[in-house]
Amino acid sequence: MAVARSIETQREPPEVPRLENGDRLDQPTFHERYLAMPANARAELIGGIVYLMTSPVSRTHGRFHATLDWWLSEYARSTPAVEGLDNTTVILGVFTEPQPDLALRHLPDHGGGSEVREDDYVEGSPELVVEVSTSSAAYDLNQKKADYEQAAVQEYIVVLPHEREVRWFSLVNGQYQPINSGDDGVFKSEVFPGLWLDSQALFEGGDLREALKDGLATENQ
């Protein structure tokens, strides 16, 4: 006598909802939905709110990004236990997952505040974050600044190409305070010894190597 078997209906797994501007999500939900987005999509979770980066990238933004990427990369190559990051997702907290233009971090075994998870995403605060603001100054200097401050990112740099201005902040007693350049226009990091930025050269298309070389030489004396 044949025994009847129940046949389970095969169901397609539910689709992951798309990210939409203004969605209010926690970080795990945002991350799951972000992974399901097209490869060229870029989004950030700031203060629990989703921001889709949908604007085209201008030549000015790309040029300053490339210059500052070189600057941080050269410093990292010259400094033990320091790693530079370009356009990398950083998981900062329950409601925060930005994708800053650039970042610099100390490795965990040298006092760094971030680590790399098994899935290859950075979790925790890098010591320095850089944003190039050609069309996002209000966002970078308000919502994003507040999240970086709360996450204890030690230094935050906003470069404003159109205004020809560098805003460099250092975390003091849990709040950002501005770092001013010297009379020569050179900014000096308080967290990464020898990381010097010649703002005049940056905006005039000059050479950043001299100030960086001077900074590294000073620290290596």
N, C-alpha and C positions, 0 to 999 in steps of 0.2 A: 504494500500500500504506500503510495507516494505521500511524503510529508510536505504540506504546503509551507512555503517560506515567505516571510514578509519582505518586500522590497522597499528599501528606503528611497525616497525621492531625492535625487541629487539636486542640490541647490547651489546656485552661483553665490560666492561670497559677496556680501553687500559692498557696493562701491564706497570708497573713501570720499567724503564730501570735499569739494574744492575749497581752497582758501579764498576768502573774499575780503576786500578792504573793509576795515572796521569790525571784523569778527572779534568777539571777546572769547579768548581761549586760554587754557593753561598750557604750559610748555609741552608736556607729553602729547596732548591732542594736536597742537600746532605742528610739532615735529613729524607726527605720523602723516598729517595732511600735506606737509611740505615735501616729504619724500615721494608722495604720489603725484606731485605736480610735474609738468614738463621740465626737461633738463635745463632749459634756458630761463626758467622762471626764477625770480628772486623775491624773497619775502623776509620780513623780520617781525618778531614779536616783541613789542616794547610796552611795558606796563600792562601786559595782558591784552593788548590791542594789536591786530594784524595790520601791517603796512606792506602793500605790494609795491615793489619797485618797478613801475611800468614805463617810466620815462626813458627815451633814448639817452645814451651816454654821449655827452658832447666831447669834442676834441680837447677843449680846455680841461675838463675833468680827467680825461684819459692821460693828457700830458703831465698834469701835476701828480696824478696817481703813480705813473711810471717813475717819475723823478723821486718821489718819496719812497717808493718801493725799493729803488736802488739804494737810497740813503740808509734805510733800516737794514737791508740785506747786507750792505758793506759793514755796518756796525756788528751785526750778528756774526758774520764771518770772522771778525776780528776779536770777538769777545767769547770766552768759554761759557758754556752752559746757558746760552741765550738763543732763542729761536724766533725768527720773523715769520709772520703769517700774512697772506694776501687774500682778501675777500673770503675769509673763512668763517663758517658758522661757529658761534661761541654760546654755549649753554650757561647762562648766568644765574638762573633761578627758576622758581615755579612759574613765573609769568614773563620771563625774559629770555629771548633767544635772538640776539642781533647777528648781523653779518657785516662787521665793520670793514671799511676799505683796507685797513692795515692794522696789524697789532704786533707787539713785541712781548715775549714772555720769558721769564726765568724758568728753567727746567725744575721739576718738582724736587729733585734731590739737591738743588741749590737754592731752596727757599721759595720756589715759585708757587703761586696761588692757584694754578690750573693744572689739569692733567688730561691725558688723552684716554678716552673710553675705549672699550673693546671694539666698538663700531667705528672708531677712528674720528670721532667728534671731540672737540675740546670742551671740557666742562670746568667751570670755575673761571676766576678773573685773571686774564693776562694783566701784566703790570702796566702796559701802555697801549692805548688805542688811538688810531688816527682816522679822521673822517675828512674827505675832501668835499666841500660844500659849494657847488656851483648853482644849485637850485633847491637845496634842502637846509639852508642855514637855520630857519626857524625851528625845524624839526630836530636838527643835530644839537642846537644850543638850548633846547628845552626838554622835550620828552626823552630823547636819547641821553642827553647829559644827566638827567635825573636818574635814569636807570643805571648808568655807569657809576654814578656817585653812590647809589644805594648798594651796588654790587662790589664796592670798594676797589674799583679799577684805580690804581695809584696815580696815573697821569693820563690826561685826555687832551688830545690836540685836534682842533678844528682849523683847517686851512680854508680861507675864503679868497679864492683867486680874483674874483671881480672887485672885491674891496681891497685887495692886496694886503691882507691881514692874516696873522697867525694868532689864534686864541689858544693858549697853552694853560692847562689847569693842573694843579697838584692837590691831592687829597690831604687835608689837614684837619684832624679831629673829626673825621667823617664828612667833611664838607669841602667842595672844590674852592680853591683860592687861585687867582691868576698868577702865573709866572711871567715876569716881564723880561724882555730882551735887554742886553746891554746897549750902550750907546752905539755900538757897532752893528746892532741889529741881530746879534747872535743869541739864540736861546740855548739854555743849558739844562739838561734833564737833571732832576734831583734823585731819580730812581736808578737810572742807567749811567754810571760814571763815564764821562767822555762822549756822550751822545749830544753833540752840539749841532744846531741848525742855523745856518746863515739865511735869515729871512729875506734880506735884500737880494742875495744871489738867487734865491728861490723865485722871486717875482720878476727879476730882471733876466731870467734865463741864464744865469751865471753858473759857476762851478761850486757845488756843495762839498767837494772833496777837501778843500783847504781847511774849512772850519772843523770838519769831522776828523781830519788828520791831526789838527792841533789839539782837539779834545782828547783823542786817543793817546797822543803823545804825552799830554799832561798827566793822564791817569797812569801811564806806564812808567813814569819817572821813578 
